[in-house]
Structures are given as C-alpha cells and as structure tokens.
Amino acid sequence: MDYFLKVNKNILTYSIIIIMVIPILGFNFVIGLISNFLILLLLIPLLIILLVFLGFTYYKSKINTCNNCGTISLNLSETCINCGANLNEMNKKNQLDKKPSESTIEVQAEEIK
C-alpha cells in the first residue's frame, strides 16, 4: 500500500481536492471551471495565429524594392544594400510621378442586344 501511495501521490492529492471542492462549491462550478479551461485551450492557438498574422502584415508593409537593381530590403537603411541608391528618394519620386490613370482600370460599357 505504501508503494501505491508513493507512485500515485499526485493523483491521490488531486482526487482529494476534487472530492472536497465539489460538495463545497457545487457541481456546476467544477463543470464551469473545466469548460473554461477547454475554451482557453481552443482560444490560445487562435490568439497565436492572430499575432503571427499581424506580425507578418507589419513586416510586409516594411519591405522595399530598389528600382535600380531590384534588391528587396526591410527598410532598415536609407540606401540600397546592393547598389547604394537612396531608397527614400526613389519611393517619394515614384509616388509623385504616378498618374491616376496608371493605377486605375478603365472599363468601357457595351450594349448587349
């Protein structure tokens, strides 16, 4: 009997705690507590997925492409790593030089008979 108590010490302790908690707090409390733990087990992975998605979109917005050589950088420096061109001036120049007609799609309506 002593060997059984030594090996299953945690199981015995938790079962005694549960046997004492159910009559004091009620059966609904124990079921609610267990269901809350299960909900947390389901929501924690969803929270991690949301944080990964937000991090990915943050880094995606920081990516710059050099117009001279095509090197991709994370906007950590003002110059291109490969060719040394100024990335800030290129981005401003490209944004100001674009015409609205270049970024919109023109659709012509046709009459169907």
Backbone torsions as a table, in degrees:
resi	resn	phi	psi	omega
1	MET	NA	-36.4	179.2
2	ASP	-64.1	-37.5	179.2
3	TYR	-63.7	-41.3	179.4
4	PHE	-62.5	-42.2	179.2
5	LEU	-66.9	-37.1	179.1
6	LYS	-68.3	-41.6	-176.8
7	VAL	-73.0	-43.1	-174.9
8	ASN	-104.0	40.3	-176.8
9	LYS	-64.6	-44.5	-179.4
10	ASN	-67.2	-43.3	-179.8
11	ILE	-62.9	-43.2	179.2
12	LEU	-64.0	-41.6	-180.0
13	THR	-63.9	-47.7	-179.0
14	TYR	-66.5	-36.2	179.0
15	SER	-68.0	-36.8	176.7
16	ILE	-65.4	-41.7	178.3
17	ILE	-61.9	-44.4	179.9
18	ILE	-64.6	-41.2	179.2
19	ILE	-63.4	-32.2	178.6
20	MET	-80.6	-33.2	-175.5
21	VAL	-75.8	-38.6	-175.8
22	ILE	-60.4	-49.7	179.5
23	PRO	-68.5	-30.1	-177.3
24	ILE	-76.8	-51.4	-174.5
25	LEU	-95.4	-19.3	178.1
26	GLY	104.6	157.1	-177.9
27	PHE	-71.0	-35.1	179.3
28	ASN	-63.3	-34.7	177.9
29	PHE	-63.7	-43.9	-178.2
30	VAL	-66.6	-43.0	178.1
31	ILE	-65.1	-40.7	176.7
32	GLY	-62.8	-40.2	178.5
33	LEU	-64.1	-44.8	178.7
34	ILE	-64.7	-41.0	-180.0
35	SER	-67.7	-34.7	176.5
36	ASN	-65.6	-38.3	175.6
37	PHE	-64.6	-39.8	178.6
38	LEU	-66.3	-38.0	176.9
39	ILE	-64.2	-42.1	177.5
40	LEU	-62.3	-38.9	178.2
41	LEU	-63.6	-28.8	177.6
42	LEU	-84.3	-33.8	-175.7
43	LEU	-81.9	-27.9	-180.0
44	ILE	-62.5	-44.6	175.2
45	PRO	-62.7	-35.7	177.3
46	LEU	-65.5	-38.1	176.6
47	LEU	-64.9	-40.4	178.3
48	ILE	-65.0	-41.5	177.5
49	ILE	-62.4	-41.1	178.2
50	LEU	-63.3	-43.1	179.0
51	LEU	-65.5	-38.3	176.8
52	VAL	-64.7	-41.8	178.8
53	PHE	-63.0	-43.3	178.7
54	LEU	-65.2	-39.8	176.7
55	GLY	-64.8	-40.2	178.5
56	PHE	-64.4	-43.1	179.4
57	THR	-68.7	-32.1	177.4
58	TYR	-64.7	-48.8	-179.8
59	TYR	-69.6	-30.2	177.5
60	LYS	-65.5	-34.6	178.9
61	SER	-73.9	-19.7	-179.1
62	LYS	-88.1	-7.5	-176.1
63	ILE	-76.6	130.7	176.2
64	ASN	-120.3	149.3	175.1
65	THR	-119.1	130.5	178.4
66	CYS	-73.5	132.4	179.9
67	ASN	-77.7	-21.2	179.5
68	ASN	-77.3	-50.8	-173.5
69	CYS	-116.7	-13.0	178.6
70	GLY	85.5	10.8	179.5
71	THR	-71.9	138.0	179.6
72	ILE	-96.2	131.4	178.6
73	SER	-134.3	163.2	-177.9
74	LEU	-95.4	23.7	176.5
75	ASN	61.5	31.7	178.0
76	LEU	-84.8	-23.9	179.4
77	SER	-130.4	164.7	-179.2
78	GLU	-85.2	-15.9	-179.1
79	THR	-113.5	156.1	178.1
80	CYS	-70.9	140.1	-179.2
81	ILE	-69.7	-35.3	-173.8
82	ASN	-84.5	-52.2	-173.2
83	CYS	-108.5	-13.8	177.3
84	GLY	86.7	8.1	179.4
85	ALA	-71.3	151.8	-179.3
86	ASN	-79.9	115.2	-176.5
87	LEU	-74.4	-34.1	-178.7
88	ASN	-65.0	-42.4	179.4
89	GLU	-67.1	-37.6	179.7
90	MET	-64.6	-43.2	-178.8
91	ASN	-65.7	-43.3	179.0
92	LYS	-65.5	-41.4	-179.1
93	LYS	-64.2	-42.1	-179.6
94	ASN	-67.2	-35.9	-179.8
95	GLN	-71.6	-35.7	-178.1
96	LEU	-81.2	-28.7	-177.2
97	ASP	-81.9	-16.2	-177.9
98	LYS	-71.2	135.8	174.5
99	LYS	-90.9	150.0	179.3
100	PRO	-61.3	-29.6	-179.0
101	SER	-69.9	-21.0	178.5
102	GLU	-76.6	-24.0	-176.5
103	SER	-104.9	1.7	177.1
104	THR	-116.8	157.7	178.8
105	ILE	-103.4	126.7	178.6
106	GLU	-90.2	131.5	179.9
107	VAL	-120.5	129.8	177.1
108	GLN	-104.5	133.8	-179.2
109	ALA	-84.3	138.1	177.0
110	GLU	-122.1	145.3	179.5
111	GLU	-88.0	130.6	-179.7
112	ILE	-100.4	127.6	-179.2
113	LYS	-103.9	NA	NA
